[in-house]
Amino acid sequence: MIEKGAKHLVLLSRNAKVSDQKTKRWLKSLDQRRVKVIVEACDVSDARALAASLKKLESHIPPFKGVIQAAMVLQVSHFLWSSENLADTLRRTFFSRR
Ligand SMILES: NC(=O)c1ccc[n+]([C@@H]2O[C@H](COP(=O)([O-])OP(=O)(O)OC[C@H]3O[C@@H](n4cnc5c(N)ncnc54)[C@H](OP(=O)(O)O)[C@@H]3O)[C@@H](O)[C@H]2O)c1
């Protein structure tokens, strides 16, 4: 999107934390290229939360021209559906990483 000229990006995730150095460097490099990146906390499976985030963003950036849906929660385990792990698995899948 940036190579095609996008100057405003919004990155949504439930935690919206940028803690690792590699991502910080990437964001800084985008800033130097005058690409504005907004990192916003939002659960995209929650229609109300998503609508509220989009409404809030409307006043900060131009109209949306593209969306990439990349949210996923991957759990690979032999014991995924065993009863003692089921509650933990569901909790990790549907709620934020802590
Ligand atoms: N990695 C690969 O090799 C690979 C290969 C082919 C395709 N893909 C696809 O690429 C996409 C991203 O993969 P990835 O490896 O980058 O995964 P990742 O590092 O686990 O990133 C997934 C992101 O989705 C966010 N997320 C999960 N549920 C969400 C929700 N309800 N609302 C908002 N954000 C949510 C997570 O953040 P929070 O937990 O903070 O919400 C996380 O930052 C996936 O769709 C995957 O299927 C990946």
The ligand as an SDF file (V2000), in Angstrom:
LIG
                    3D

 48 52  0  0  0  0  0  0  0  0999 V2000
    2.8700  -16.1520    9.5550 N   0  0  0  0  0  0  0  0  0  0  0  0
    2.7120  -16.8390    8.4330 C   0  0  0  0  0  0  0  0  0  0  0  0
    3.6070  -17.6250    8.0310 O   0  0  0  0  0  0  0  0  0  0  0  0
    1.4920  -16.6720    7.5660 C   0  0  0  0  0  0  0  0  0  0  0  0
    1.4400  -17.3260    6.3350 C   0  0  0  0  0  0  0  0  0  0  0  0
    0.3170  -17.1750    5.5340 C   0  0  0  0  0  0  0  0  0  0  0  0
   -0.7470  -16.3860    5.9600 C   0  0  0  0  0  0  0  0  0  0  0  0
   -0.6830  -15.7730    7.1550 N   0  0  0  0  0  0  0  0  0  0  0  0
   -1.8160  -14.9700    7.5560 C   0  0  0  0  0  0  0  0  0  0  0  0
   -1.3880  -13.6490    7.8700 O   0  0  0  0  0  0  0  0  0  0  0  0
   -2.1840  -13.1310    8.9320 C   0  0  0  0  0  0  0  0  0  0  0  0
   -1.2910  -12.6110   10.0640 C   0  0  0  0  0  0  0  0  0  0  0  0
   -0.4090  -13.6700   10.4630 O   0  0  0  0  0  0  0  0  0  0  0  0
    0.7720  -13.3780   11.4730 P   0  0  0  0  0  0  0  0  0  0  0  0
    1.7240  -14.5000   11.3700 O   0  0  0  0  0  0  0  0  0  0  0  0
    1.2370  -11.9690   11.3080 O   0  0  0  0  0  0  0  0  0  0  0  0
    0.0000  -13.5570   12.8390 O   0  0  0  0  0  0  0  0  0  0  0  0
    0.2400  -12.8280   14.2380 P   0  0  0  0  0  0  0  0  0  0  0  0
    1.6330  -12.3350   14.3700 O   0  0  0  0  0  0  0  0  0  0  0  0
   -0.3240  -13.7520   15.2880 O   0  0  0  0  0  0  0  0  0  0  0  0
   -0.6940  -11.5750   14.0850 O   0  0  0  0  0  0  0  0  0  0  0  0
   -2.0890  -11.6920   14.1570 C   0  0  0  0  0  0  0  0  0  0  0  0
   -2.5880  -10.4100   14.7550 C   0  0  0  0  0  0  0  0  0  0  0  0
   -4.0130  -10.4630   14.8240 O   0  0  0  0  0  0  0  0  0  0  0  0
   -4.3830   -9.7070   15.9480 C   0  0  0  0  0  0  0  0  0  0  0  0
   -5.7400  -10.0960   16.2920 N   0  0  0  0  0  0  0  0  0  0  0  0
   -6.1890  -11.3270   16.6500 C   0  0  0  0  0  0  0  0  0  0  0  0
   -7.5050  -11.2910   16.9190 N   0  0  0  0  0  0  0  0  0  0  0  0
   -7.8840   -9.9900   16.7360 C   0  0  0  0  0  0  0  0  0  0  0  0
   -9.1160   -9.3110   16.8700 C   0  0  0  0  0  0  0  0  0  0  0  0
  -10.2360   -9.9390   17.2410 N   0  0  0  0  0  0  0  0  0  0  0  0
   -9.1390   -7.9700   16.6100 N   0  0  0  0  0  0  0  0  0  0  0  0
   -8.0240   -7.3180   16.2370 C   0  0  0  0  0  0  0  0  0  0  0  0
   -6.8300   -7.9030   16.0870 N   0  0  0  0  0  0  0  0  0  0  0  0
   -6.7600   -9.2340   16.3390 C   0  0  0  0  0  0  0  0  0  0  0  0
   -3.3360  -10.0510   17.0100 C   0  0  0  0  0  0  0  0  0  0  0  0
   -3.1330   -8.9880   17.9500 O   0  0  0  0  0  0  0  0  0  0  0  0
   -3.9110   -8.9400   19.3720 P   0  0  0  0  0  0  0  0  0  0  0  0
   -3.7510  -10.2860   19.9990 O   0  0  0  0  0  0  0  0  0  0  0  0
   -3.2580   -7.8160   20.0980 O   0  0  0  0  0  0  0  0  0  0  0  0
   -5.3410   -8.6320   19.0290 O   0  0  0  0  0  0  0  0  0  0  0  0
   -2.0710  -10.1650   16.1700 C   0  0  0  0  0  0  0  0  0  0  0  0
   -1.3310   -8.9620   16.1850 O   0  0  0  0  0  0  0  0  0  0  0  0
   -3.1260  -14.2410    9.3760 C   0  0  0  0  0  0  0  0  0  0  0  0
   -4.3930  -14.0290    8.8060 O   0  0  0  0  0  0  0  0  0  0  0  0
   -2.4800  -15.4930    8.8120 C   0  0  0  0  0  0  0  0  0  0  0  0
   -3.4730  -16.4700    8.5230 O   0  0  0  0  0  0  0  0  0  0  0  0
    0.4030  -15.8940    7.9770 C   0  0  0  0  0  0  0  0  0  0  0  0
  1  2  1  0
  2  3  2  0
  2  4  1  0
  4  5  1  0
  4 48  2  0
  5  6  2  0
  6  7  1  0
  7  8  2  0
  8  9  1  0
  8 48  1  0
  9 10  1  0
  9 46  1  0
 10 11  1  0
 11 12  1  0
 11 44  1  0
 12 13  1  0
 13 14  1  0
 14 15  2  0
 14 16  1  0
 14 17  1  0
 17 18  1  0
 18 19  2  0
 18 20  1  0
 18 21  1  0
 21 22  1  0
 22 23  1  0
 23 24  1  0
 23 42  1  0
 24 25  1  0
 25 26  1  0
 25 36  1  0
 26 27  1  0
 26 35  1  0
 27 28  2  0
 28 29  1  0
 29 30  1  0
 29 35  2  0
 30 31  1  0
 30 32  2  0
 32 33  1  0
 33 34  2  0
 34 35  1  0
 36 37  1  0
 36 42  1  0
 37 38  1  0
 38 39  2  0
 38 40  1  0
 38 41  1  0
 42 43  1  0
 44 45  1  0
 44 46  1  0
 46 47  1  0
M  CHG  2   8   1  16  -1
M  END
$$$$
